[in-house]
Amino acid sequence: MKRCMLCCGVSLLLFFQIAWGAADVIKAEVMERRFVLGLSQMVQTQDGEFRLAAYKDWVYIQKWKKQDYRKLVPGTCPQWLPRHKGQTDRWFYLFLPVGFDGKSELWIASTDGYYLGKAADGYFRVNSTPVLSPDGKTIVSVYRPLVTAAGNITRISVIRLKPVGNGHDSTQHWVYRADNVVIQHLRFEGNDTVTFKAKSIRGDRAETKRISLKSLQPSSSGDKAAPEK
């Protein structure tokens, strides 16, 4: 893949946020407090060498534990991609906000601080760290309510990735919704089954749930979530 500049798909909103945005360097202890408070999320490589965190629509990188987090590229909700043999840098998915309605584009970036290109055509609603299927063709994530006006409905969405430039957008499916629950331990079993624990905010009991993705309906609307499983 060739390096590419941030394209016209990213709105002026993002540029204003960049211009007036977050600090270039954030202390490790400060970022850790933000994780605890739910103000940011972190993902690390399997060997623990690198960590990514998102804050104020920027992705930050920490190289080795306890070091400062440094501003890397604009984006939210990063997730690592598998490393290829002989690859010197590391690549990751991230979402770039493109407007006021919460929609984002899916891109790929490098730990060297540049974008490699779009990972999918289409627009998506994502506000938490996604999980990748073993074959890399599906992304699943929890969509949490950020304001009380939206109610307290938590959803799970699935993005089936299609090749970029083939004339077809990748589709975001809404496969689960529930009121007043906390979703934990979201993961794949194989490439077509998702499991997680759903815990009521009013109780201590967590219920394990399993959703098959083999027969997804072609809906991209957040208002048409599938029935609870």
N, C-alpha and C positions, 0 to 999 in steps of 0.2 A: 504493500500500500504506500502511496505517496503522501508526504505531508501536505496538509491543506489548511487554508485560512478559514476562520469562522465565516460561514456563508450567510447569504441574505435571509435564510430561514430563521435566524435568531433575531428577535425583535429588538426595537429600541429600548424596551423595558430593561432587558438584560444589560445593555450598555450603560444605562443610567445607574443600575445597581453596581456595575463594575467601577464606574467613575467615583461613586460615593461610598464604596463598599467596605469590606472587612480589612483588617490589618494584614500586612504581608507576612508576619510571623506571629504565631500563637504559642505560648508556653505549654508544655505537655500537661502540667497539672491543671491549667485553665481549661484545656480541651477535655481532659478527663472529667472535670466537673460538669461540663456541658453534656457529656454522655449520660451521666447520672441523672441530670435534670431533663433529659429527653430533648435537648436543644440541638443535638447533633448525633450522628451515628458513625461507627467506625468499622472498617473491614481490613483484615490483614492477610498477607500472603501466607501460604501454608508453612513456610520456613520461619515466619515471624520477622522477616527482614524489613518489610515495608508495611506501613499502615496508611490508609486513605480515610479522610473525614471530610464532610461537607458542612460549610457554615456560610450563611449569607450568600448563597448561590455561587460559592467558590468551592473547588475541591482542594484540600490541603494534603500534603504528604509528610509523613514522618519516616525518616530513614534511621532505623534502629531505635529500640525502646528508650524512653526517657529524653530523647532529643526533641527539640522544638518542631512544631508543625509549620511547614512553609507553604505559602500560596502557590498552587501549581497551574490550574486552568479553570475558567468559569464552568460551572455545572453543579448538579445535585445528584444524590443517590448513586454513588459509584459502586462498582463491583468488579473484581478482578477477572481477567480472562486467562485461560490456560497459557502457559509459556511454551513457545516453540523451541525446538532444539537449536542451539547456537544463537538464540536471541539474547542480546545484551541488555536491552531495556525491558520494561514490563508494560503490558497493555491492559486497559480496563474500559468497561462501559461507563457512561455517564449520561444524564439527561439534561438537556439545555432548554430552559423555559423560553417560550415563544409568544407569550401574551398574557393578558390579565385573567384568562379563564382557567388557568392551572394546567394548560397543555404544554407538553415538552416534546422535543425530538431526541432520538436515541443516537448517540455518537460513540466513537472509539477514540481514546486518547492514550498518550504514552507518558511514562514516568519522566521522560526527558522534557516534558512540558509543551507538547504540541498535539494537535488533532490529526488523526489518520484518515478520518472520513466518517460519513454517516453509516450507522450499523443497520438501519431499517428506514424505509419510507413510511410516513404516517405520523400521527400525533397521539400522544399517550398521557394519561394522568397517573403520575407516580409520586409518592411522597415518603417512601421508606426504602431501605436497602433491598434490592431485588435478589432473588436466588436463581441460579442458572441450572437448567437440566444437564445431565451428564453428557448428552450429545451436543449441547450448546445451541439448540434450536428453539428453546422455550425459556421465557422469563416469567417468574411468578413473584408477586409482591403484595404486601398488605397496604391498603389505602385507608388511612386513619382520618377521622374528622379533625380539622384544625381549628374550627370555630364552632361555638355552640349553636349558631344559627343553622348550621348544617345537620343538627341533631347529633346523636351519639351512635351512628351507624358505622360499623367497621366492615370493610369489604376486602375480598381477595381478587386480584386481577391476574390474568394470564396473557402474555404477548407471544403469539406464534410468529417467529421471525421468517421473513421471506427475503430472497436476494434483492439487494438494492438495484434499482434501475430496470426492473423487469415489468414495470407498468402496474404493479399491484402493491397496495399498502399492506404492511403487517397489521394484523388485527388484534385489538385488545378486547379480551373477553372477561366478563365479570361472573365469577363462578361461585361466589359465596358472599352472603351478607348477614349480619346479625346486629341486634341492638345491645348496647351496654356490655360488650365483651372485650377481653384482651386476647389477642392471638399471639401465640408463642411457638417456637421451634418449627417454623415453616421449613419444609424440605421436600425433596423429590424422592420417590421410590421408583427407580427406573426413570424412563423419559415421559411416561403418560399418567403418573399418579402423584398427587400431592398429599402430604399429611401435615397435620398441625394440631396444637392443643388450643382449645377455646375455653377461656375462663371468664365466668361472669364477674363483673366488677362488684357485685353485691354478695359474692360468696367465695369460698376457698376451693371449690371443686373444679378441676380442669378436665374437660372431656376431649379425648382423642378423636379426631375426625379425618376422614380419607375421601378424596375427590378424584374421580377418574377424568382425564382430559381427552379421552379418545373420541368423544362425540360432542365437541364444542359447537354451540350455535353461533353463527356469524353475526354477533352483535357487538358494536363498539360503544354503546351508550351506557354510561354509569347508572342510568335509571332503570336498566333492565337486567339486574343481577339475577343469577340463577337462584332457585330455592335453596334454603339451608339444607346441608347434608348431615 
